[in-house]
């Protein structure tokens, strides 16, 4: 235990290090920026840079980098050494405040969605002092924002910080109305649960689809999948346990609060969950977590798959975004307390979330839209594409009483008695968990369950923070001009419940009847795919809200629209080309070789004696010959569709053609290839099967 406490944060320039290495004046100035959002004093930069350099060099660092999160969905870094020439021909280790505050990566080489022309290369990275610097390998990594020469955000961090500020401003307005004048800052916090698969590296290296796309494009169902439910929370295999142990050590060094680890539902699937952090830091930490998962896996002869649906027929992987709001005094604004019906402040913030999710359900769906997540949403391991809120029985009853303007009688505490005296008795929670809900209240937070496992959590939290800020703004505007605050507050809560109760659903989100009710009776959005939802990013109401809160400019929103659709198109086209390549160069040769072997076996039998039975060989060869023709035909069709799509000039019709034509063609090719796998001898099949991959780590 002692070693963990010493190791934790040992590679982070955190508050403990700053307090020990900076002067009191510099430390206090920097803390005001970090804790209160005050403008950074440029004069402190040199002192901080010198302390960072000395601390990093002492721990073996030779380089520094501005670590940022461009619109690629992963992180980026350009390393510079600390060395500068000395007059005597040697070198000295230098790092200035100017180098700390600003960097200049090539902005033209990152996705910009038309914000930057190729020849307009200059871009800037700017130090984010609210997220601690850390050492990775021999490099001091400085978390930064990334913008173009014209100041447009080219990353995910800048809009996230803007959304956090928007939420802070509006939440403070509301808290002041309740008489709270001491709170200086309100922040959102997140605990992102991360699901992933671990497979053997040797098997991974034999599959082009995994190498090029991160998911299997072919694969017949194995004799056993997840039917027995015996993997979930099961005993962790020694090889996986060793991986998890090292992963924890690496994450703890980086100050990442890795807390929970267990086997997930599908074979070879696992989960890691951290303790909550402020949203900005949680986002940085989750990006680092994904990177470390893959690095540590390589050391153990494993590969960590973060794709949302790496295997058909078993659960895919998500990332549950547990989101809440708290003050700098530590008060959770979404904690109902013992008597939620009497907690008007909680009820108003609860209403703000309900209204935000209803008014901006399209933005929340957009925030999780990727080609990979389209395969997962609506399946049995993930919520549907229709967004709704689960509140549970007690809160639902409270809201119904308010809507009816009737007294709430309260719910009696239920003591759980398990039938054996040796087992402890305990009170049942006020609300159950609903694993089918996209957005569920879980005690003092909301769990947004639609995120895909490879997603940056920045996107979802930008939209969530912004939408809730808009609700709070509307409430503050109304309540600030009220002559009778209590009467106006009661009226506002009641009217909000009446106007937005359609978004609340406490039943089974997987039920087809719910989808029909949601879309036809309640008028909720059902955007099944990425091309269905992304165009709504530019709807007038969304542009108005996001620009008024200064989270995005209109140009930045248009760039995100272009980039998300481009990423969708590029992703699926890479998958389609990989399928065609594997079918032609691996599957067809394997199938025809096995057919030839069967045919030779028939000929050999007949040469020995005409009366020897050859039914199995003949029938199998016939089946496989027909399947080979089907594979060749489906491959030719797929290649024809790929060529047709290349000629579509605009990204929206291209994405729609991919959704409507290319994906079905890929599905048809997969069906015949998977059928051929079931008939082909294992010795002839050209790459590892699902059974090999899912049960190969022992």
Residue pairs with C-beta under 8 A, 6 or more apart in sequence:
4 252
7 249
7 252
7 253
8 252
8 253
8 255
9 16
9 252
9 253
9 254
9 255
10 253
11 59
11 134
11 135
11 136
11 253
11 254
11 255
12 132
12 133
12 134
12 135
12 253
12 254
12 255
13 51
13 52
13 55
13 56
13 132
13 133
13 134
13 140
14 132
14 255
15 31
15 132
17 51
17 55
18 27
18 30
18 48
18 51
19 27
21 51
21 54
21 55
22 30
22 47
22 48
22 51
23 47
26 44
26 47
26 48
29 41
29 44
30 40
30 44
30 48
30 129
32 38
33 39
33 40
33 41
33 129
33 130
34 129
34 130
35 184
35 185
35 328
36 184
36 185
36 328
37 165
37 168
37 185
40 101
40 127
40 129
42 97
42 101
44 97
45 97
45 98
45 100
45 101
45 127
46 96
46 97
47 97
48 97
48 100
49 95
49 96
49 97
49 99
49 100
50 95
52 95
52 100
52 133
52 140
52 142
53 64
53 82
53 93
53 94
53 95
53 140
56 64
56 82
56 135
56 140
57 82
57 93
59 135
60 135
60 138
61 82
61 135
61 138
61 139
61 140
62 81
62 82
62 83
62 138
62 139
63 79
63 80
63 81
63 82
63 138
63 139
63 140
64 79
64 80
64 82
64 95
64 99
64 139
64 140
64 141
64 142
65 77
65 78
65 79
65 80
65 139
65 140
65 141
65 142
66 77
66 78
66 103
66 105
66 125
66 127
66 142
66 144
67 75
67 76
67 77
67 141
67 142
67 143
67 144
68 75
68 76
68 77
68 105
68 125
68 143
68 144
68 145
68 146
68 155
68 157
69 75
69 76
69 146
69 155
69 156
69 157
69 283
69 284
69 287
69 456
69 458
70 76
70 110
70 111
70 146
70 154
70 155
70 156
71 110
71 111
71 112
71 113
71 154
71 155
71 156
71 559
71 560
71 563
72 110
72 111
73 454
73 455
73 456
73 567
74 287
75 287
75 288
75 291
76 105
76 110
76 146
77 139
77 141
78 103
78 105
79 139
80 99
82 93
82 94
82 95
83 91
83 92
83 93
83 94
84 91
84 92
84 93
84 94
85 91
85 92
86 92
95 140
100 127
100 142
101 126
101 127
102 124
102 125
102 126
102 127
103 124
103 125
103 144
104 122
104 123
104 124
104 125
105 123
105 125
105 146
106 121
106 123
107 116
107 120
107 121
107 122
107 123
107 124
107 146
107 148
107 149
107 154
108 116
108 117
108 118
108 119
108 120
108 121
108 123
109 121
110 123
110 146
110 154
111 154
111 563
111 566
111 567
112 148
112 152
112 154
112 559
112 563
113 558
113 559
113 560
113 561
113 562
113 563
113 566
114 558
114 559
114 562
115 148
115 150
115 152
115 154
115 555
115 556
115 559
116 123
116 148
116 149
116 152
116 154
120 148
120 149
122 148
122 149
123 146
123 147
123 148
123 149
123 154
124 146
124 147
124 148
124 149
125 144
125 145
125 146
126 144
126 145
126 146
126 147
127 142
127 143
127 144
128 143
128 144
128 145
128 157
128 161
128 280
130 161
130 278
130 280
130 281
131 143
131 280
131 281
131 284
132 143
132 255
132 281
133 140
133 141
133 142
133 143
134 140
134 141
134 254
134 255
134 288
135 141
136 254
136 288
143 157
143 284
144 157
145 153
145 155
145 157
145 158
145 161
146 153
146 154
146 155
146 157
146 158
147 153
147 154
147 155
147 158
148 154
152 553
152 555
152 556
152 559
153 159
153 552
153 556
156 283
156 456
156 458
156 459
156 462
157 280
157 283
157 284
157 458
159 458
159 462
159 551
159 552
159 556
160 279
160 280
160 283
160 458
160 461
160 462
160 465
161 280
162 549
162 550
162 551
162 552
163 461
163 462
163 463
163 465
163 466
163 469
163 549
163 551
164 187
164 188
164 278
164 279
164 280
164 465
166 465
166 466
166 469
166 549
166 550
166 551
167 186
167 187
167 188
167 325
167 465
167 466
167 468
167 469
167 472
168 185
168 186
168 187
169 469
170 469
170 470
170 472
170 473
170 476
171 186
171 325
171 333
171 349
171 469
171 472
172 183
172 185
172 186
173 472
173 473
173 476
173 480
174 348
174 349
174 352
174 472
174 475
174 476
174 479
175 183
175 186
175 327
175 345
177 476
177 479
177 480
177 485
178 344
178 345
180 327
182 329
183 327
183 328
183 329
183 331
184 328
185 327
185 328
186 325
186 326
186 327
186 328
186 333
187 278
187 279
187 325
187 326
187 328
188 278
188 279
188 323
188 324
188 325
188 461
188 464
188 465
189 276
189 277
189 278
189 279
189 282
189 323
189 324
189 325
189 326
190 276
190 277
190 278
190 279
190 282
190 283
190 321
190 322
190 323
190 324
190 457
190 461
191 273
191 274
191 275
191 276
191 277
191 282
191 322
191 445
192 273
192 274
192 282
192 286
192 319
192 320
192 321
192 322
192 451
192 457
193 260
193 271
193 272
193 273
193 319
193 320
193 322
194 271
194 272
194 273
194 286
194 289
194 290
194 293
194 319
194 453
195 264
195 269
195 270
195 271
195 317
195 318
195 319
195 453
196 269
196 270
196 271
196 272
196 293
196 304
196 305
196 306
196 317
196 453
197 266
197 268
197 269
197 270
197 304
197 305
197 310
197 311
197 317
198 240
198 243
198 268
198 270
198 297
198 302
198 303
198 304
198 305
198 697
199 210
199 268
199 302
199 303
199 305
199 693
199 694
199 696
199 697
200 301
200 302
200 303
200 693
200 696
200 697
201 297
201 298
201 301
201 302
201 303
202 301
203 688
203 692
203 693
203 696
204 210
204 211
204 303
204 693
205 211
206 687
206 688
207 216
207 687
207 688
207 693
208 578
208 581
208 582
208 586
208 687
209 215
209 216
209 217
209 218
209 575
209 578
209 579
209 582
210 216
210 303
210 305
210 310
212 574
212 575
212 578
213 307
213 571
213 574
213 575
213 578
214 305
214 306
214 307
214 310
214 372
214 454
215 305
215 307
215 309
215 310
215 311
215 372
215 375
215 575
216 310
216 311
216 312
216 690
216 693
217 575
217 578
217 579
217 582
217 666
217 670
218 579
218 582
218 587
218 670
218 673
218 674
218 677
219 311
219 312
219 674
219 677
219 689
219 690
219 693
220 674
220 675
220 677
220 678
220 689
220 690
221 312
221 313
221 674
221 690
222 689
222 690
222 691
222 694
222 695
223 691
224 267
224 691
224 695
225 266
225 267
225 313
225 314
225 694
226 265
226 266
226 267
226 314
226 315
229 265
231 263
231 264
231 265
231 266
231 267
231 269
232 263
232 264
232 265
233 262
233 263
234 263
236 244
236 261
236 262
236 263
237 697
237 698
239 300
239 302
239 697
239 698
240 263
240 270
240 697
242 300
243 296
243 297
243 300
243 302
244 261
244 270
244 272
246 296
246 299
246 300
247 258
247 272
247 292
247 293
247 296
248 258
248 261
250 292
250 295
250 296
251 258
251 288
251 289
251 292
252 258
254 285
254 288
254 292
255 285
256 274
256 285
256 288
256 289
257 274
257 275
257 276
257 277
257 285
258 272
258 273
258 274
258 289
259 273
259 274
259 275
260 271
260 272
260 273
261 270
261 271
261 272
261 273
262 270
262 271
263 269
263 270
263 271
264 270
264 271
264 315
264 317
265 314
265 315
265 381
266 311
266 314
266 315
266 381
266 694
267 314
267 694
267 695
268 693
268 694
268 695
268 696
268 697
269 314
269 315
269 317
272 289
272 293
274 282
274 285
274 286
274 289
276 282
276 322
276 324
277 285
279 323
279 457
279 461
279 465
282 457
283 456
283 457
283 458
283 461
286 319
286 456
286 457
287 456
290 306
290 454
293 304
293 306
294 303
294 304
294 306
296 304
297 303
297 304
302 697
305 317
306 317
306 453
306 454
307 316
307 317
307 372
307 453
307 454
308 316
308 317
308 318
308 370
308 372
308 373
308 375
308 376
308 452
308 453
308 454
309 316
309 317
309 372
309 375
309 376
309 379
310 316
310 317
311 690
311 693
311 694
313 690
314 694
315 379
315 380
315 381
316 375
316 376
316 379
316 381
316 382
316 452
316 453
317 376
317 452
317 453
318 376
318 381
318 382
318 449
318 450
318 451
318 452
318 453
319 451
319 452
319 453
319 455
319 457
320 447
320 448
320 449
320 451
321 447
321 448
321 449
321 451
321 457
321 460
321 461
321 464
322 442
322 445
322 446
322 447
322 448
323 445
323 446
323 447
323 448
323 461
323 464
324 332
324 333
324 334
324 444
324 445
324 446
325 332
325 333
325 334
325 349
325 468
326 332
326 333
327 333
332 444
332 445
333 345
333 346
333 349
334 346
334 349
334 350
334 353
334 441
334 444
334 445
334 446
335 346
335 443
335 444
336 343
336 346
336 350
336 395
336 444
337 343
337 346
339 410
340 346
340 347
340 394
340 395
340 398
341 347
341 398
341 401
341 402
341 408
341 410
344 489
344 490
344 493
347 398
347 402
347 493
348 475
348 489
348 492
348 493
349 472
350 395
351 471
351 475
351 492
351 493
351 496
351 497
351 500
352 468
352 471
352 472
352 475
353 389
353 446
353 468
353 471
354 389
354 496
354 497
354 500
354 503
354 504
355 471
355 474
355 496
355 499
355 500
356 464
356 467
356 468
356 470
356 471
357 364
357 387
357 389
357 439
357 467
357 503
358 500
358 502
358 503
359 467
359 470
359 471
359 500
359 541
360 463
360 466
360 467
360 470
360 542
360 545
361 387
361 503
361 524
361 525
362 525
362 527
362 533
362 536
362 539
362 542
363 463
363 466
363 467
363 536
363 537
363 542
364 387
364 439
364 448
364 450
364 460
364 463
364 464
364 467
365 385
365 387
365 450
365 525
365 527
365 533
366 463
366 533
366 534
366 536
366 537
366 564
367 459
367 460
367 462
367 463
367 464
368 377
368 450
368 451
368 452
368 455
368 459
368 460
369 527
369 529
369 530
369 533
369 534
369 564
369 568
370 452
370 454
370 455
370 530
370 567
370 568
370 571
371 530
371 567
371 568
371 571
371 572
371 575
372 452
372 454
372 571
373 450
373 451
373 452
373 455
373 530
374 528
374 529
374 530
376 382
376 452
377 383
377 384
377 385
377 450
377 528
378 384
378 385
378 528
380 510
382 449
382 450
383 436
383 437
383 438
383 449
383 450
383 509
384 436
384 438
384 509
384 510
384 514
384 515
384 526
385 526
385 527
385 528
386 438
386 509
386 514
386 515
386 518
386 519
386 524
386 525
386 526
387 438
387 439
387 450
387 503
387 524
387 525
388 437
388 438
388 439
388 503
388 504
388 505
388 509
388 518
388 524
389 437
389 439
389 440
389 441
389 446
389 503
389 504
389 505
390 434
390 437
390 439
390 440
390 441
390 504
390 505
390 506
391 399
391 431
391 441
391 504
391 506
392 430
392 431
392 432
392 434
392 441
392 506
393 411
393 430
393 431
393 432
393 506
394 411
394 430
394 431
395 430
395 431
395 441
396 504
396 506
397 408
397 411
398 408
399 497
399 501
399 504
401 407
401 408
402 408
402 493
402 494
402 497
403 494
403 497
403 498
403 501
405 494
411 430
413 427
413 428
414 427
414 428
415 425
415 426
415 427
415 428
416 425
416 426
416 427
416 428
417 425
418 425
429 443
430 443
431 441
431 442
431 443
433 440
433 442
434 440
434 506
434 509
435 449
436 508
436 509
436 510
437 449
437 505
437 509
438 448
438 449
438 450
438 509
439 446
439 447
439 448
439 449
439 450
440 446
440 447
440 449
441 447
448 460
448 464
450 460
451 457
451 460
462 551
466 545
466 546
466 549
466 551
467 545
469 549
470 545
470 549
473 549
475 492
478 488
478 492
479 485
479 488
479 489
479 492
482 488
482 489
502 522
502 523
502 524
503 522
503 524
505 514
505 518
507 514
508 514
515 526
518 524
518 526
519 525
519 526
525 533
527 533
527 536
529 659
530 564
530 565
530 568
530 655
530 659
531 565
531 568
531 652
531 655
531 656
531 658
531 659
532 659
534 561
534 564
534 565
534 568
534 655
535 561
535 652
536 542
537 557
537 560
537 561
537 564
538 557
538 558
538 561
542 557
543 554
543 557
546 552
546 557
547 553
547 554
547 557
552 560
562 651
565 651
565 652
565 654
565 655
566 651
568 655
568 658
569 645
569 651
569 654
569 655
569 658
572 658
572 662
572 663
572 666
573 642
573 645
573 658
573 662
575 666
576 638
576 641
576 642
576 662
576 665
576 666
577 642
579 635
579 638
579 666
579 669
579 670
580 635
580 638
580 639
580 642
580 669
582 687
583 631
583 634
583 635
583 638
583 669
583 673
584 635
586 686
586 687
587 631
587 673
587 676
587 686
588 628
588 631
588 632
588 635
589 686
590 680
590 684
590 685
590 686
591 624
591 627
591 628
591 631
591 676
591 680
591 684
592 628
593 684
594 624
594 680
594 681
594 684
595 621
595 624
595 625
595 628
597 681
597 684
598 617
598 618
598 620
598 621
598 624
599 617
599 621
601 614
601 617
602 614
602 617
602 618
602 621
605 612
605 614
605 617
606 612
606 614
620 679
623 679
624 676
624 679
624 680
627 672
627 675
627 676
627 679
628 676
630 672
631 669
631 672
631 673
631 676
634 665
634 668
634 669
634 672
635 669
637 665
637 668
637 669
638 662
638 665
638 666
638 669
641 661
641 662
641 665
642 662
644 657
644 661
645 654
645 657
645 658
645 661
645 662
648 654
648 657
677 685
677 689
682 689
688 696
